[in-house]
Amino acid sequence: MASFIIEGGHKLQGSITPQGAKNEVLQEICATLLTDEEVTIENIPDIADVNNLIQQLMNMGVAVSKNGPGCYTFQARNINLDYLESDEYIEGCAQLRGSVMFIGPLLARFGRATLSTPGGDKIGRRRVDTHLLGLQKLGASFHHIEEKGIYCIEAKKLKGCYMLLDEASVTGTANIIMAAALAEGTTTIYNAACEPYIQQLCRMLCKMGARISGIASNLITIEGVVSLGGCRHRALPDMIEVGSFIGMAAMTQSEITIKDVSFGNLGIIPESFRRLGVYFEQQGDDIFIPAQEHYEIESFLDGSIMSISDAPWPGLTPDLLSVLLVTAIQAKGSVLIHQKMFESRLFFVDKLIDMGAQILLCDPHRAVVIGHDRQFKLRPRSMSSPDIRAGIALLIAAMSAEGQSRIDNIDQIDRGYQNLEQRLNQIGAKITRS
């Protein structure tokens, strides 16, 4: 199991470019199953979750060619449907949360799919009801084989319909959109997720010949077509990485420029950091963050303590709450971090408390951070990364601490961040992999 050794206290200087958006690319790679023509996707990050998903496609018969850094062409012409019921396929999907988005395209094109209990971060209950209920409304039937931990899903013909989703699930919305693209008739999805990643998926499908309206809203209409063709598409930069770098610069008092961030697709993320007092400038499509000795958390207009919580888009993505929490440690003032969507994502704060952070964990969903205002430096510690986002938060804390820290289980961080230590070391960090 790999580890990071971090020598804290070093300031960063220079520019860094975010990788392609992991959560967008996972959807779009699955969408290549909807056609037998070539689909080329650019700006694919070289990270474990994406590479494992590509390997699963290759195992089922998709021809995959790498055209250059981050650019792949997929052609799903000869799919081995028997492989979808093999132990190898089921075990592979169980290790990868993104594999749940195979079922919409496979069902739409081939009339059958197998879903194992998907893996991913251990951050609480992440149900698949929205996926299955949405596909069921399109005409699919499924049964659960409990001893194998799988769902077998079948549909002779999918037919469009109106549906109101029980939750604005991003992957659930993606699965239903992909299935509806080849369904007979019109599908209307209300309470659909509308994150930029969903918007990008819809735009890519439209390039392939899909008919989708209501993009960027929570009411999406899909007119089914008989078949889809190939296309070329470029993924957005990863908004979670952009936010991670903003928090990193603030905590380490660094001056950096984050290049090519697609600022218009960051939503409320910049404002969330501003609420913590972090100053930055938008320079074209770049973000410039000057070195800041102090930053002060805002209060609400009535003087009450600031509260930052996650919510479906255009609310704040839950993937950045860990970074915002750690950024608040050296701010002046206090803030309540309210993680509504996952009940286990705040359990890493005990490691920050061991480093000297003043944090009150109220319950599995809420934590109050009382900022140090640089009066105290964090202490170095040895710790382990429980999930991707907690891992990057612990790394930021270690980079701001005085002395040498160690983070084990960095395979979790590798699932979401590409060549992270090399890129950070190029701008002044001192991180080694062991």
matplotlib code that plots the C-alpha trace (Angstrom):
import matplotlib.pyplot as plt

x = [0.0, 1.5, 2.0, 2.8, 5.6, 4.9, 7.4, 5.1, 5.7, 6.7, 4.9, 3.8, 4.7, 3.7, 0.8, -1.0, -3.6, -6.5, -7.0, -10.1, -13.3, -13.4, -17.1, -17.9, -15.6, -16.9, -20.4, -19.1, -17.0, -20.1, -22.0, -19.7, -21.6, -24.6, -23.2, -21.0, -19.3, -16.1, -16.3, -13.2, -13.0, -10.3, -9.0, -9.5, -7.6, -5.0, -6.5, -7.3, -11.1, -11.1, -8.4, -10.3, -13.5, -11.7, -10.3, -13.8, -14.9, -12.0, -12.8, -16.3, -15.1, -14.9, -11.9, -10.0, -7.1, -5.0, -4.3, -2.2, -2.2, -5.7, -7.3, -9.0, -11.1, -13.7, -15.7, -18.3, -18.9, -18.3, -19.6, -19.4, -22.7, -21.8, -18.9, -21.5, -22.6, -19.1, -17.6, -14.7, -17.2, -19.2, -16.1, -14.7, -17.9, -18.0, -14.8, -15.9, -18.8, -18.8, -19.7, -23.3, -23.6, -23.0, -26.6, -28.5, -26.5, -26.4, -30.1, -30.9, -28.8, -28.8, -31.8, -30.0, -27.5, -26.1, -25.5, -23.4, -23.4, -21.1, -18.0, -16.2, -15.7, -16.9, -18.7, -22.1, -25.1, -25.3, -28.4, -29.2, -33.0, -33.2, -31.4, -33.6, -36.9, -36.2, -35.3, -38.3, -40.5, -39.0, -40.1, -37.2, -37.7, -35.1, -34.6, -32.1, -29.9, -29.0, -26.4, -24.3, -25.1, -26.3, -29.3, -30.3, -32.1, -33.9, -36.1, -37.4, -38.1, -37.8, -40.6, -40.4, -42.5, -42.8, -41.0, -40.4, -37.2, -37.2, -33.8, -31.7, -29.1, -26.3, -25.4, -29.1, -30.0, -27.1, -28.2, -31.8, -30.8, -28.6, -31.3, -33.9, -31.8, -32.6, -36.1, -39.2, -41.0, -40.4, -39.0, -39.4, -37.3, -38.3, -36.1, -33.2, -29.7, -28.3, -24.6, -22.2, -21.2, -24.8, -24.9, -21.7, -23.1, -26.2, -24.1, -22.0, -25.1, -26.5, -23.3, -24.0, -27.5, -29.6, -32.5, -32.3, -33.9, -33.9, -30.1, -28.9, -32.4, -34.0, -36.6, -35.0, -36.8, -35.4, -36.9, -35.7, -33.9, -33.3, -29.5, -26.6, -23.4, -19.9, -18.5, -15.5, -15.9, -13.7, -14.3, -14.3, -11.6, -12.2, -14.0, -13.1, -9.4, -9.8, -11.4, -8.7, -6.0, -7.8, -7.9, -4.3, -3.1, -5.0, -3.7, -0.1, -0.1, 0.9, 0.7, -0.5, -2.4, -4.9, -5.0, -8.0, -10.6, -13.8, -14.9, -18.4, -18.9, -17.7, -21.1, -21.1, -17.6, -15.7, -18.3, -18.0, -14.2, -14.9, -17.2, -14.2, -12.3, -10.1, -9.2, -8.6, -8.9, -10.5, -8.1, -9.8, -10.3, -7.6, -7.8, -5.0, -4.6, -2.2, -0.4, -2.6, -1.4, -4.9, -8.4, -11.6, -14.8, -17.9, -21.0, -24.5, -26.2, -27.8, -24.5, -25.0, -22.3, -21.6, -23.0, -21.8, -23.7, -23.9, -26.9, -27.8, -26.6, -26.6, -25.9, -22.4, -21.0, -20.5, -17.1, -15.6, -16.9, -13.8, -11.5, -13.6, -13.5, -9.7, -9.3, -11.3, -8.8, -6.4, -9.1, -10.2, -13.7, -16.0, -18.1, -20.5, -19.9, -23.1, -22.6, -26.2, -25.8, -23.4, -23.3, -19.7, -17.7, -16.9, -15.3, -11.8, -11.9, -10.5, -7.2, -7.3, -8.1, -5.0, -3.0, -4.3, -7.3, -10.2, -13.2, -16.3, -18.0, -21.6, -22.9, -22.2, -23.4, -22.2, -18.9, -18.0, -14.5, -13.0, -10.3, -6.7, -6.1, -2.4, -1.9, -1.0, 0.5, -0.9, 1.3, 2.6, 1.0, 0.8, -2.6, -4.6, -6.8, -10.4, -11.7, -10.7, -11.9, -10.8, -7.4, -6.9, -8.1, -5.5, -2.8, -3.6, -3.4, -0.1, 1.3, 0.5, 1.8, 5.3, 7.3, 6.9, 3.6, 2.7, -0.5, -1.1, -3.7, -3.1, -4.5, -7.7, -6.3, -4.9, -8.5, -9.3, -6.1, -3.6, 0.1, -0.6, 2.7, 4.7, 2.4, 2.6, 6.3, 6.8, 5.4, 7.2, 5.7, 7.8, 6.0, 7.5, 5.8, 6.9]
y = [0.0, 3.3, 6.3, 10.0, 11.6, 15.3, 17.9, 20.7, 24.4, 25.0, 27.7, 27.0, 29.3, 29.1, 27.8, 24.5, 23.1, 21.0, 17.5, 16.5, 16.1, 12.6, 12.5, 13.7, 11.3, 8.3, 9.0, 9.7, 6.6, 4.5, 6.4, 5.0, 1.7, 3.3, 3.1, 0.8, 3.8, 5.5, 8.0, 10.1, 11.7, 14.3, 15.5, 12.1, 12.0, 9.3, 8.1, 4.7, 5.0, 6.0, 3.5, 0.7, 1.6, 1.6, -1.8, -3.1, -1.9, -3.6, -6.8, -6.8, -6.3, -2.5, -1.5, 1.2, 3.1, 5.9, 8.7, 10.8, 12.1, 12.1, 11.3, 7.9, 6.5, 3.9, 1.6, -0.8, -2.9, -6.4, -6.7, -10.1, -10.1, -13.4, -11.7, -9.4, -12.4, -13.6, -13.5, -11.4, -8.7, -8.8, -8.5, -5.7, -3.7, -4.2, -2.3, 0.7, 3.0, 4.3, 0.9, 1.5, 3.6, 0.6, -0.5, 2.3, 2.0, -1.8, -2.1, 0.4, -1.2, -4.9, -5.3, -6.7, -5.7, -7.0, -4.7, -5.7, -3.8, -0.9, 0.0, 3.3, 5.5, 4.3, 7.5, 6.1, 4.6, 5.2, 3.5, 2.5, 2.8, 5.9, 4.0, 0.9, 2.7, 5.0, 2.2, 0.2, 3.1, 2.9, -0.7, -2.7, -5.5, -6.7, -9.3, -9.5, -12.6, -12.1, -14.9, -13.3, -9.7, -8.8, -7.4, -8.9, -6.3, -7.0, -5.0, -6.2, -2.6, 0.6, 3.1, 6.8, 8.2, 10.9, 10.4, 12.4, 11.2, 10.5, 12.3, 14.3, 11.6, 12.5, 9.0, 8.0, 10.9, 9.9, 6.3, 7.2, 9.8, 7.3, 4.6, 7.1, 8.2, 4.9, 4.4, 4.6, 7.9, 10.8, 10.7, 13.6, 13.6, 16.0, 16.6, 15.6, 16.4, 19.3, 19.4, 20.6, 16.9, 16.0, 19.0, 17.7, 14.2, 15.6, 17.7, 14.7, 12.6, 15.3, 15.2, 11.5, 12.2, 12.2, 14.7, 16.3, 19.5, 21.3, 20.8, 22.7, 22.5, 19.9, 19.2, 17.2, 15.9, 13.1, 12.2, 8.6, 7.8, 4.5, 4.7, 6.9, 7.6, 8.6, 12.0, 13.8, 15.5, 17.3, 17.0, 20.0, 20.6, 19.0, 21.5, 19.5, 19.8, 23.5, 23.9, 21.7, 24.0, 27.1, 25.6, 24.4, 27.9, 29.5, 27.1, 27.2, 31.1, 30.5, 32.5, 30.3, 30.6, 27.8, 27.7, 27.0, 26.4, 26.9, 29.5, 29.6, 26.0, 26.3, 27.5, 28.4, 27.0, 30.4, 32.1, 29.4, 30.1, 33.8, 33.2, 31.8, 35.0, 33.5, 36.2, 35.4, 37.1, 35.8, 36.4, 35.3, 31.6, 31.4, 31.9, 33.9, 33.4, 35.8, 34.8, 35.7, 36.2, 36.2, 35.4, 35.9, 33.9, 36.0, 36.0, 36.1, 39.5, 39.1, 38.3, 34.6, 32.0, 31.2, 27.8, 26.0, 22.9, 20.7, 20.6, 19.4, 21.6, 24.6, 24.1, 23.2, 19.9, 17.6, 16.6, 19.9, 20.1, 18.3, 20.9, 23.8, 22.3, 22.0, 25.5, 27.0, 25.7, 28.7, 31.3, 33.9, 33.1, 30.1, 28.1, 25.3, 22.6, 20.7, 17.5, 16.6, 13.9, 11.3, 10.4, 9.2, 11.9, 13.9, 11.1, 12.1, 15.2, 13.3, 13.2, 17.0, 17.4, 15.3, 17.8, 20.6, 21.8, 23.2, 21.3, 20.2, 17.2, 17.6, 14.5, 12.4, 15.4, 18.5, 20.0, 23.4, 24.7, 27.4, 29.0, 29.5, 32.7, 31.5, 31.7, 28.0, 25.7, 22.2, 19.4, 16.7, 13.3, 9.8, 9.0, 7.1, 8.3, 6.9, 8.2, 10.4, 13.8, 13.3, 12.2, 15.5, 17.4, 15.6, 16.3, 20.0, 19.9, 18.1, 20.6, 23.5, 21.7, 22.3, 19.1, 15.7, 13.9, 10.6, 9.6, 5.9, 4.3, 7.0, 4.6, 6.3, 9.7, 8.2, 7.2, 10.9, 12.9, 12.5, 12.4, 14.7, 14.7, 15.4, 18.3, 19.8, 19.3, 21.3, 24.3, 24.0, 21.2, 18.5, 15.2, 11.8, 8.5, 5.4]
z = [0.0, -1.1, 1.2, 0.9, 3.0, 3.2, 4.4, 5.5, 5.7, 2.0, 0.0, -3.6, -6.5, -10.1, -12.2, -12.3, -14.7, -13.5, -15.0, -16.9, -14.9, -13.4, -12.8, -16.3, -18.0, -16.2, -17.6, -21.1, -21.3, -20.4, -23.1, -25.8, -25.4, -27.1, -30.6, -32.8, -34.3, -33.0, -30.2, -29.3, -25.9, -25.0, -21.6, -19.9, -16.6, -16.0, -12.7, -11.2, -11.4, -15.1, -16.1, -14.3, -16.1, -19.5, -18.7, -18.0, -21.4, -23.1, -21.2, -22.6, -26.2, -26.8, -29.0, -27.2, -28.7, -27.0, -29.4, -27.1, -23.5, -22.3, -25.7, -26.4, -29.1, -28.2, -30.6, -29.0, -32.2, -30.8, -27.3, -25.5, -23.7, -22.0, -20.2, -18.5, -16.4, -15.5, -12.1, -13.4, -14.6, -11.4, -9.2, -11.3, -11.1, -7.4, -7.0, -9.1, -8.4, -12.0, -13.3, -12.3, -15.5, -17.8, -17.2, -19.1, -22.3, -22.3, -21.6, -24.3, -27.0, -26.1, -23.9, -20.9, -18.2, -15.0, -12.0, -9.1, -5.8, -7.0, -5.1, -4.5, -1.5, 1.9, 2.7, 3.7, 2.0, -1.8, -3.0, -6.6, -6.3, -8.6, -11.4, -11.2, -10.7, -13.6, -15.9, -14.7, -15.8, -19.2, -19.4, -17.8, -15.4, -12.8, -10.2, -7.4, -7.0, -3.4, -3.1, -6.0, -5.0, -8.4, -10.2, -13.6, -15.8, -19.0, -21.5, -24.8, -25.8, -23.8, -24.2, -23.2, -20.4, -17.8, -14.5, -11.4, -9.8, -6.0, -5.7, -8.1, -8.4, -10.9, -11.9, -11.8, -14.1, -16.5, -16.6, -17.5, -20.1, -21.8, -21.8, -23.0, -25.9, -27.7, -26.2, -28.3, -27.9, -25.6, -22.0, -19.6, -16.5, -13.7, -10.7, -12.9, -11.8, -13.8, -12.9, -15.6, -16.0, -16.9, -19.3, -20.9, -21.3, -23.0, -25.4, -26.3, -26.9, -29.1, -31.1, -31.5, -32.8, -29.7, -29.3, -25.8, -24.6, -21.2, -20.8, -17.7, -16.1, -13.8, -16.5, -19.3, -22.4, -24.6, -27.9, -28.6, -31.8, -33.6, -33.4, -32.4, -34.2, -33.3, -32.3, -30.8, -27.4, -24.9, -21.1, -18.8, -16.3, -12.9, -10.6, -7.5, -8.4, -9.0, -5.5, -4.0, -5.3, -4.0, -0.5, -0.8, -1.7, 1.1, 3.8, 2.7, 2.1, -1.5, -4.7, -7.6, -10.8, -11.7, -15.5, -17.8, -15.1, -17.2, -14.7, -15.9, -15.0, -11.4, -10.1, -6.4, -5.7, -6.0, -3.8, -1.1, -0.8, -0.7, 2.3, 4.1, 3.3, 0.6, -2.0, -5.6, -9.0, -12.2, -15.0, -18.2, -17.7, -15.0, -11.2, -9.6, -5.8, -4.1, -0.9, 2.1, 5.6, 7.0, 5.7, 7.7, 7.6, 6.8, 9.1, 7.8, 7.6, 11.0, 12.6, 13.0, 12.3, 8.7, 7.6, 4.4, 3.2, 0.2, -2.1, -5.6, -8.4, -8.6, -4.9, -3.5, -4.6, -1.6, -3.0, -1.9, 1.7, 3.0, 1.4, 2.6, 6.1, 6.2, 4.6, 7.5, 10.1, 9.6, 8.9, 11.4, 12.7, 12.8, 10.4, 10.5, 7.8, 7.1, 5.0, 4.2, 1.6, 3.0, 6.7, 6.9, 5.1, 8.2, 10.2, 9.0, 11.2, 14.2, 12.3, 11.9, 15.6, 16.4, 14.3, 16.5, 14.6, 16.6, 15.3, 17.1, 15.4, 16.3, 14.6, 11.5, 9.3, 11.0, 12.3, 13.6, 12.7, 15.0, 12.9, 14.3, 12.3, 12.0, 15.7, 15.8, 13.2, 12.7, 14.0, 11.7, 12.0, 10.5, 9.2, 6.6, 3.8, 4.1, 0.8, -2.2, -0.8, 2.8, 1.4, -0.4, 2.7, 4.8, 2.3, 2.4, 6.2, 6.1, 3.6, 6.0, 9.1, 10.6, 10.1, 8.3, 8.0, 6.5, 4.7, 4.1, 1.7, -0.9, -3.5, -2.5, -3.6, -6.8, -7.7, -8.2, -8.7, -11.6, -10.8, -7.9, -6.1, -9.3, -10.2, -6.8, -6.4, -9.6, -7.9, -4.6, -2.6, -0.9, -1.3, -1.8, -2.5, -0.6]

ax = plt.figure().add_subplot(projection="3d")
ax.plot(x, y, z, "-o")
ax.set_aspect("equal")
plt.show()
